[in-house]
Amino acid sequence: IHFILLFSRQGKLRLQKWYTTLPDKEKKKIIREIVQIILSRNQKTSSFVDWKDLKLVYKRYASLYFCCAIEDHDNELLTLEVVHRYVELLDRYFGNVCELDIIFNFEKAYFILDEFIIGGEVQETSKKIAVKAIEDSDMLQETVEEYMNKPAF
Amino acid sequence: MPAPIRLRELIRTIRTARTQAEEREMIQKECAAIRSSFREEDNTYRCRNVAKLLYMHMLGYPAHFGQLECLKLIASQKFTDKRIGYLGAMLLLDERQDVHLLMTNCIKNDLNHSTQYVQGLALCTLGCMGSSEMCRDLAGEVEKLLKTSNSYLRKKAALCAVHVIRKVPELMEMFLPATKNLLNEKNHGVLHTSVVLLTEMCERSPDMLAHFRKVRLVPQLVRILKNLIMSGYSPEHDVSGISDPFLQVRILRLLRILGRNDDDSSEAMNDILAQVATNTETSKNVGNAILYETVLTIMDIKSESGLRVLAINILGRFLLNNDKNIRYVALTSLLKTVQTDHNAVQRHRSTIVDCLKDLDVSIKRRAMELSFALVNGNNVRGMMKELLYFLDSCEPEFKADCASGIFLAAEKYAPSKRWHIDTIMRVLTTAGSYVRDDAVPNLIQLITNSVEMHAYTVQRLYKAILGDYSQQPLVQVASWCIGEYGDLLVSGQCEEEEPIQVTEDEVLDILESVLISNMSASVTRGYALTAIMKLSTRFTCTVNRIKKVVSIYGSSIDVELQQRAVEYNALFKKYDHMRPALLERMPVMEKVTTNGPAEIVQTNGETETAVLETKPPPSGLQPANQANDLLDLLGGSDITPVIPTAPPNKPASGGELLDLLGDLNLTGSPVSPPAPQIAQPPFLLDGLTSQPLFNDIAAGIPSITAYNKNGLKIDFTFERSNTNPSVTVITIQASNSTELEMTDFVFQAAVPKTFQLQLLSPSSSVIPAFNSGTITQVIKVLNPQKQQLRMRIKLTYNHKGSAMQDLAEVNNFPPQSWQ
């Protein structure tokens, strides 16, 4: 996976994870381009778009679009499953996750993603283990904060 | 200084902004606050501030001043700080930033931290965006962690290793020992990441690949896969009834790489592949994802034919699936396999053709490409019908490709000439404006060669443009035909269909309308004018009308038209005796084999040998012009006129026939007169691929000065072909010793009839003064009869504000250049 983008129906970015190095300007341009392409596709079309030398796999969950860019030899159908798994993880962690959760807790969304995918590849296929790792890390966080007697953020 | 506001507060506040300007204002205010807080080196709230900065970064605002702060957070002891610090690093500190390397030490320390979650953070960051230097420095640590028994860390280390290898491939060796017992793990996370690591290694290095085949990796993988399939329900890894599909797919992919081109490995996996292919549930996307990967693997390894048929049938079933994604994936795979397993794919032809009517653009494109791959002599009529219908209704972005594809297929498999011409007509009338530029000369050549169909063709073309002459390629072909075969048209000789009654005047009417119309491109007008001219020898009663039309255009604004009209006028006046000969019917053109624009076309299931795409030269439209010129000035009918190619500002013209890479696609070029070229006999192109075509100049043929007058000097240097002794390549260099430059320089040459000549594009049309630069141009001479080489050259250029022109004969060719 080269990058993952989450954006709303209005095209507002909610999360961006890049597994390749690109200049900031380039990233912004790419995001604009891809958001436009995907938002203009209707229901009847498939979830895959050929874009430059990559394949875009996208799926809409409620008001959020999840988009992954994969290489030519990657399995598109499996990528759909990867996206779905990520949504499931978010759901398990937040409990009935909605877009607002991701907006207000974007850093947690990143943490969860980082427990699921590293360097563009899946690292953990068990939902239980992935979510437990986040929860344990959170515990670590709270403990420290309690000790310091200061609010988190 | 009051405590900085919390992250959530900030988010809430920013979201209340009603306009972009309001938002920007809030952000700027907050940024200022954060900046001053950073300056104060506030440890307690740094984490909060950076988190806010990251939020603003996501909204698109600059956040680079937070980079150093991220570093400080990473170095902190608090876990909360580290978490946000590493997140910030991944977002802001990619390898292009100067401070990126400063992270290295912190990461190194954290890789050895006592808390596994801190180690995890470090591994994750390194594995997502570590630079090559960083990877080099820390590879050792990663390798150590790869051998740990802690599965949480082991899986992350494996993916980190993958990233290191991607960045610094030379380090691959160092991870080899650690891979020994990676697959003995029970933990799926470790298994999955290990398979990814092994895949990466095998893909990158044939040595690694050989090694893993030797240590019997395949049986190990087969066993794991089997366990996954056979084992009962495991809630932890289950997805819709399938156990860990992610791992299954990755194993299948690794098997594919191991089995490729290797009989033993392929043998060992046949059974498991068959098992997966037949037992996997196909009701949900998960199952299909696995089947898809299985099919890809089967097709890529040396599987037995039964298995391959099974795979193609799975794809066939996919094609019938309601889910668009599945259909898409099926078409993509079929496209990859159609060359090798052609007959099996043919069986699904009707389903594929149905996909042409799908609503999804990507599906339609794949279905179209696949359909073209499947056309053969048996199904061509049916397929063409479908494809023509598709051409009618498809999106404009497809029309050009579809039209080209239809032309290609029609050329190869046309059951009859009439069918072929009908098909071409249909394409021209439906998608006339999308047809590629090179289709016009191809079609003209085709029509010329179908001698018995001339009357029919010209009649149909005439009828086609009567109603509508806006589609340029159609009009061009039609004009050309009418010019050539107008006599057949008026004499009503058509056999194939009911001949129409057309008078000469009516024909001229339509050609004149084309000339006048605003819709006609310059090129088209050129065709029309030449056609009218040709009719002067074919028509009997309307010659005066033709003369009038031609003379009107003698003062046309369009320079091309003007030139033609003037020359045709000259033809009427001074050279009337030559007119019939010059405007004679075109002879049947030879098909020339060249490297065509398409890849080598396969036989699509039949047993003929593959035919190279042919690109016959366009008919000599312009020879009529320049022929006049040269004949006029050079006198003597033993010289075959040669047409110089257009100067370099028309990059697509000139020299394509000898463009070894065969890029003959002219779609991008602006509408320009078709590059006129002489038909080259095939042997000039022999030995294209392997051998160098021509000797080095060191072969020792002395160069000559061909011309030296008025400060203009032209030298000839020679090369002979390795493979074909009849070919001589002459490179001319034109230099200018005067104090003013020479512009619009055109070099023309003519050789005796037994020779053939081709001029390639000159390097430019300006010769700078004081010998400070030269124009080079390449001439290729074919001399099959080994006669003494003679050449007449004509030079035109502008110098000191006046147009200069000169003729010369070159007789001092060294014997080595033609013997």
Chai-1 contact restraints between the chains, C-beta under 6 A:
chainA,res_idxA,chainB,res_idxB,connection_type,confidence,min_distance_angstrom,max_distance_angstrom,comment,restraint_id
A,L13,B,M58,contact,1.0,0.0,6.0,A-B,restraint_1
A,T21,B,D94,contact,1.0,0.0,6.0,A-B,restraint_2
A,T21,B,E95,contact,1.0,0.0,6.0,A-B,restraint_3
A,K44,B,L359,contact,1.0,0.0,6.0,A-B,restraint_4
A,T45,B,D360,contact,1.0,0.0,6.0,A-B,restraint_5
A,S46,B,K324,contact,1.0,0.0,6.0,A-B,restraint_6
A,S46,B,N325,contact,1.0,0.0,6.0,A-B,restraint_7
A,S46,B,Y328,contact,1.0,0.0,6.0,A-B,restraint_8
A,S46,B,D360,contact,1.0,0.0,6.0,A-B,restraint_9
A,S47,B,N325,contact,1.0,0.0,6.0,A-B,restraint_10
A,F48,B,Y328,contact,1.0,0.0,6.0,A-B,restraint_11
A,N75,B,V249,contact,1.0,0.0,6.0,A-B,restraint_12
A,N75,B,E293,contact,1.0,0.0,6.0,A-B,restraint_13
A,L77,B,N285,contact,1.0,0.0,6.0,A-B,restraint_14
A,L77,B,N288,contact,1.0,0.0,6.0,A-B,restraint_15
A,L77,B,A289,contact,1.0,0.0,6.0,A-B,restraint_16
A,L77,B,Y292,contact,1.0,0.0,6.0,A-B,restraint_17
A,L78,B,V249,contact,1.0,0.0,6.0,A-B,restraint_18
A,L78,B,A289,contact,1.0,0.0,6.0,A-B,restraint_19
A,L80,B,N285,contact,1.0,0.0,6.0,A-B,restraint_20
A,E81,B,V286,contact,1.0,0.0,6.0,A-B,restraint_21
A,E81,B,A289,contact,1.0,0.0,6.0,A-B,restraint_22
A,F104,B,R8,contact,1.0,0.0,6.0,A-B,restraint_23
A,F104,B,I11,contact,1.0,0.0,6.0,A-B,restraint_24
A,Y110,B,L87,contact,1.0,0.0,6.0,A-B,restraint_25
A,D114,B,C124,contact,1.0,0.0,6.0,A-B,restraint_26
A,I118,B,C124,contact,1.0,0.0,6.0,A-B,restraint_27
A,I118,B,G127,contact,1.0,0.0,6.0,A-B,restraint_28
A,I118,B,L159,contact,1.0,0.0,6.0,A-B,restraint_29
A,G119,B,G127,contact,1.0,0.0,6.0,A-B,restraint_30
A,G119,B,C128,contact,1.0,0.0,6.0,A-B,restraint_31
A,G119,B,L159,contact,1.0,0.0,6.0,A-B,restraint_32
A,G119,B,H163,contact,1.0,0.0,6.0,A-B,restraint_33
A,E121,B,L159,contact,1.0,0.0,6.0,A-B,restraint_34
A,E121,B,V196,contact,1.0,0.0,6.0,A-B,restraint_35
A,V122,B,F246,contact,1.0,0.0,6.0,A-B,restraint_36
A,Q123,B,K155,contact,1.0,0.0,6.0,A-B,restraint_37
A,Q123,B,L159,contact,1.0,0.0,6.0,A-B,restraint_38
A,Q123,B,T193,contact,1.0,0.0,6.0,A-B,restraint_39
A,E124,B,G189,contact,1.0,0.0,6.0,A-B,restraint_40
A,T125,B,H188,contact,1.0,0.0,6.0,A-B,restraint_41
A,T125,B,H192,contact,1.0,0.0,6.0,A-B,restraint_42
A,T125,B,H237,contact,1.0,0.0,6.0,A-B,restraint_43
A,T125,B,D244,contact,1.0,0.0,6.0,A-B,restraint_44
A,T125,B,F246,contact,1.0,0.0,6.0,A-B,restraint_45
A,T125,B,L247,contact,1.0,0.0,6.0,A-B,restraint_46
A,S126,B,H188,contact,1.0,0.0,6.0,A-B,restraint_47
A,S126,B,E236,contact,1.0,0.0,6.0,A-B,restraint_48
A,S126,B,H237,contact,1.0,0.0,6.0,A-B,restraint_49
A,K128,B,E236,contact,1.0,0.0,6.0,A-B,restraint_50
A,S137,B,Y117,contact,1.0,0.0,6.0,A-B,restraint_51
A,L140,B,F79,contact,1.0,0.0,6.0,A-B,restraint_52
A,L140,B,Y117,contact,1.0,0.0,6.0,A-B,restraint_53
A,Q141,B,F79,contact,1.0,0.0,6.0,A-B,restraint_54
A,Q141,B,T80,contact,1.0,0.0,6.0,A-B,restraint_55
A,V144,B,K78,contact,1.0,0.0,6.0,A-B,restraint_56
A,V144,B,F79,contact,1.0,0.0,6.0,A-B,restraint_57
A,V144,B,T80,contact,1.0,0.0,6.0,A-B,restraint_58
A,F153,B,R6,contact,1.0,0.0,6.0,A-B,restraint_59
A,F153,B,L7,contact,1.0,0.0,6.0,A-B,restraint_60
A,F153,B,R48,contact,1.0,0.0,6.0,A-B,restraint_61
A,F153,B,A51,contact,1.0,0.0,6.0,A-B,restraint_62
